[in-house]
């Protein structure tokens, strides 16, 4: 027997923490939803014996058979695990396999079940996650046990829907589901090309190819669009079925960033359910990652023989770990090898990464985990200040729902934030709508990210006024607010000139040597070259990977996805369309630049500040980084030895 409780009583394991956020299906209360499921054994031999027992008893006792029909109609997971088979043509000796679901699959099946006839689903997935089967069994279950329900299944060409004896089609899967059922579970069924009919309950499942006229013949309770990313005419399909069904389910691995499927995922109002390879227990056995060229076992319990293509190893003793910092497992390594270690195919078929044609700078599993820590700001509004002097007025912060200033700290009745040492990191746009001027704000004492301001239509000079007003509002004579900005380019120079006129103290200066005289000079602002950018972005990536720096701002975290490795492994922004009203027409990664500069300063402050200098809150970034530094120094690893190339000019 198995437990169907949906809530674990154990604290999260290292595996649970590592895969958090990679899949986004909801967790169901299985015990409440499925009253008979707990009766089914999950051990394969015990399960087969249980199936045989049910069928034999039902054949001898019609009342018992009626009870089983009733139980199946109420509990889809009982129906699947007690009676359904799947089809795997790769297993020539026994292609039809008793379907025994795994825990995460239960939640996915119930999430699809919740959507039937009600709302659409978009499901980007890793390969081999049984999403097509999960959807088809939902349609089949409703079709078998309920009257007047009508479903349609579709793929990019008709031969992928129904093609005679081809076992890889959608209808071959339906054939397996229905033909393997015991007779007492079958109503009067009829099968012709592209159509299953339930004559008893007047229900149907039909099939079509995806064209602009898909489904125009009649309304459907639900429509499955399989491998949606491969469909060139998907925009037309979406339009044609909009009036036909409320429950269109689009399933696909990614096929690049410019597909209609990928673009639709980011549109508001979409119900998106991502299913990552780590959601399947057999695929995450032996889960590991690496750091500094050393493997880190996340699944410390798994031991056993594994195969990578034709080679056999005993995990973990003689296993050939791949030390690239990614989240991996023997399954993942095996699949990467089968895919020719092609980064594009790996990104598409395993990583659920539409931008896979170029290696992402910030690992997407890391970004997904960071996304789970995002939260709405406590306050959104504007800072009221004199636009001639940049002095904040008495009321300070003003709450405005569409404001550009977002705060993750409380604001008191006088419009002020808690007193602390703050730093403002800035990236400067031209103010013409093509790039965004951005400020990211942190508390230097705790390392917490506490605020942001962004606008694509503020000139560099006006931006200097805004930043000056912000730093004066945040700072006090005893704890002035610091400012760092990216100096490169015309907008940076214009901003710097006005900034230094308004408030020249407590700004970041970079030490540089005169190439002719060899003399050292202090230059205001942070200057970007390949080395400095790689260092700053690399430090930010490390802080996010290790949980030292938590960014609650979803706009910043989402922008991390847009960075790729450029020549010389320098991080380069890829550009992306966004629905954010504060963003530029053409995204340039402005928020991430500001966040990298922010961590550049926070990291130095937390690394150099004596531990006895100030108490820090438990579980704050400051506390985590201090503890990590102490441990790593004790190990003589020196991971955070900071080469501070400049300083603050008072």
Secondary structure, DSSP 8 states (H G I E B T S, - for coil): -----SS--S---HHHHHHTTT-------HHHH-SSGGGS--SHHHHHHHHHHHHHHHHH-HHHHHHHHHHHHH-HHHHHHHH-EEE-TT-SS--EEE----HHHHHHHHHHHHHTTT--EEEEB-SSS-HHHHHHHHHHHHHHHSTT-EEEEEESSGGGT--TT-TTSHHHHHHHHHHTS-GGG--SEEEETTEEEETTTTEEEEEEE--TTTTTTS--SEEEEETGGG-TTHHHHHHHHTTT-S-EEEEE----TTSHHHHHHTSTT--B--B-GGGSHHHHTT-EEEETTEEEES--S--EEEEETTEEEEETTT-----SSS-B-HHHHHHHHHTTT-HHHHHHHTS--TTTTS-BSS-HHHHHHHHTT----SEEEEEEE-TTT--EEEEEEEE-TT-SEEESS-B-TTS-B----EEEEEE---SSSSS-EEEEEEETTTTEEEEEEEESS--HHHHHHHHHHHHHHH--SSS--EEEEB--HHHHHHHHHHHHHH--SSEEEEEEE-TTT--EEEEESB---HHHHHHHHHHHHHHHHHTSS----HHHHHHHTTEEE-GGG-EEE-------TTS-SS---HHHHHHHHHHHHHHHHHHHS-TTTS---TTSHHHHHHHHHHHHHHTT--TT-----EEEE-
